[in-house]
Amino acid sequence: MRKSVLFYFVIVSLIGCNNSDNVVDLGDGYFYRNEGGMIKDILSEISENGEIPSTVLDYSYDNNFIIAKQKPKIPQDPLYSKKINYKLGLNREYYWVIQKKQSIVIGPLSFDEYRDIFRLKKIPKKLYLN
């Protein structure tokens, strides 16, 4: 009996100790999900179009915007129903801009397109990603 209790405790402890998984609330129904490895994405609880697929390399946000730098995960996660056109190829980094209040997702963007959108939308400089 004592060995089975110890075995059960060890198994439950190992299952519950996956420290790589975390979720960060980005406000307005958006959240960053880190499942470890290359599964790092931004999802929306309110909009089907409000997602940035893996792998999100960096992000910043405020009350109005979410800015993300992303490199496509190959192969794309089968949970994403939307096919994304990465016009510069799959081995490049892309940028995304989410206007949270309007549920508008702009991307994937090249670095030059990202800089233009950043200026056009008057996004605060504190959110800028290189």
C-alpha positions as CSV (number, residue, x, y, z in Angstrom):
1,M,0.0,0.0,0.0
2,R,2.7,2.4,1.0
3,K,4.6,1.9,-2.3
4,S,1.5,2.5,-4.4
5,V,0.8,5.8,-2.5
6,L,4.4,6.9,-3.1
7,F,4.2,5.9,-6.8
8,Y,0.9,7.9,-7.2
9,F,2.5,11.0,-5.5
10,V,5.5,10.9,-7.8
11,I,3.3,10.6,-10.9
12,V,1.0,13.4,-9.9
13,S,4.0,15.6,-9.0
14,L,5.7,15.0,-12.4
15,I,2.5,15.7,-14.3
16,G,1.9,18.9,-12.4
17,C,5.5,20.2,-12.8
18,N,5.5,21.3,-16.4
19,N,6.8,24.8,-15.8
20,S,7.1,25.8,-19.4
21,D,3.3,26.2,-19.9
22,N,2.0,29.7,-19.1
23,V,-0.7,32.1,-20.2
24,V,-0.5,35.9,-20.0
25,D,-3.7,38.0,-20.2
26,L,-3.2,40.8,-22.8
27,G,-6.6,42.3,-22.1
28,D,-9.8,42.6,-24.1
29,G,-10.1,38.8,-24.5
30,Y,-6.6,38.3,-25.9
31,F,-3.9,36.1,-24.3
32,Y,-0.4,34.9,-25.0
33,R,0.0,31.2,-24.6
34,N,3.4,29.5,-24.1
35,E,3.2,25.7,-24.3
36,G,7.0,25.4,-24.4
37,G,9.1,24.6,-27.4
38,M,7.8,26.3,-30.5
39,I,4.2,26.6,-29.4
40,K,4.0,30.2,-28.5
41,D,1.0,32.1,-29.9
42,I,-1.5,34.9,-29.3
43,L,-5.2,33.9,-29.2
44,S,-8.5,35.6,-28.7
45,E,-11.4,34.4,-26.7
46,I,-13.8,36.6,-28.6
47,S,-12.6,36.6,-32.3
48,E,-11.8,33.7,-34.6
49,N,-9.6,36.1,-36.6
50,G,-7.7,37.3,-33.5
51,E,-4.9,34.9,-33.5
52,I,-1.2,35.0,-34.2
53,P,0.1,31.5,-34.8
54,S,3.3,30.0,-33.5
55,T,6.0,30.8,-33.0
56,V,5.7,34.2,-31.4
57,L,9.2,35.4,-30.6
58,D,8.4,38.6,-28.8
59,Y,5.4,40.8,-28.1
60,S,4.3,44.1,-26.4
61,Y,0.9,45.4,-25.6
62,D,-1.1,48.2,-24.0
63,N,-4.8,49.0,-23.8
64,N,-5.2,49.5,-27.5
65,F,-2.6,47.4,-29.4
66,I,-0.7,44.1,-29.3
67,I,2.5,44.0,-31.3
68,A,4.1,40.7,-32.1
69,K,7.2,39.4,-33.8
70,Q,6.7,35.9,-35.2
71,K,8.5,33.2,-37.2
72,P,6.2,30.6,-38.8
73,K,6.2,27.2,-37.1
74,I,6.8,24.4,-39.7
75,P,4.6,22.5,-40.1
76,Q,1.7,24.8,-39.0
77,D,-0.2,23.6,-36.0
78,P,-3.3,21.7,-37.2
79,L,-5.5,23.6,-34.7
80,Y,-5.2,26.7,-36.9
81,S,-7.9,26.5,-39.6
82,K,-6.8,29.7,-41.3
83,K,-4.1,29.3,-43.9
84,I,-1.6,32.2,-43.8
85,N,0.3,33.5,-46.8
86,Y,3.9,34.2,-45.8
87,K,4.9,36.1,-48.9
88,L,8.6,36.2,-47.9
89,G,8.9,32.5,-47.2
90,L,8.7,30.4,-44.0
91,N,12.2,31.1,-42.8
92,R,11.7,34.8,-42.2
93,E,10.4,36.8,-39.2
94,Y,7.1,38.6,-39.5
95,Y,5.3,41.3,-37.6
96,W,1.7,41.6,-36.5
97,V,-0.4,44.4,-35.1
98,I,-3.7,43.8,-33.3
99,Q,-6.1,46.7,-32.7
100,K,-7.8,45.2,-29.7
101,K,-10.9,47.3,-29.4
102,Q,-11.8,46.7,-33.1
103,S,-10.6,43.1,-33.2
104,I,-8.5,43.9,-36.2
105,V,-5.4,41.8,-36.9
106,I,-2.9,43.1,-39.4
107,G,-0.2,40.7,-40.6
108,P,1.9,38.9,-41.4
109,L,4.0,42.0,-42.2
110,S,7.5,42.5,-43.5
111,F,9.7,44.7,-41.3
112,D,9.2,47.7,-43.7
113,E,5.4,47.1,-43.7
114,Y,5.4,46.9,-39.9
115,R,7.3,50.3,-39.6
116,D,4.7,51.9,-42.0
117,I,1.7,50.5,-40.0
118,F,3.3,51.6,-36.8
119,R,3.5,55.2,-38.0
120,L,0.2,55.1,-39.7
121,K,-1.7,53.8,-36.7
122,K,0.3,56.1,-34.3
123,I,1.2,53.2,-32.1
124,P,3.1,54.4,-29.0
125,K,6.9,54.0,-29.4
126,K,7.2,52.0,-26.1
127,L,5.5,49.1,-28.0
128,Y,8.0,49.1,-30.8
129,L,9.8,45.7,-31.5
130,N,13.0,45.5,-33.5
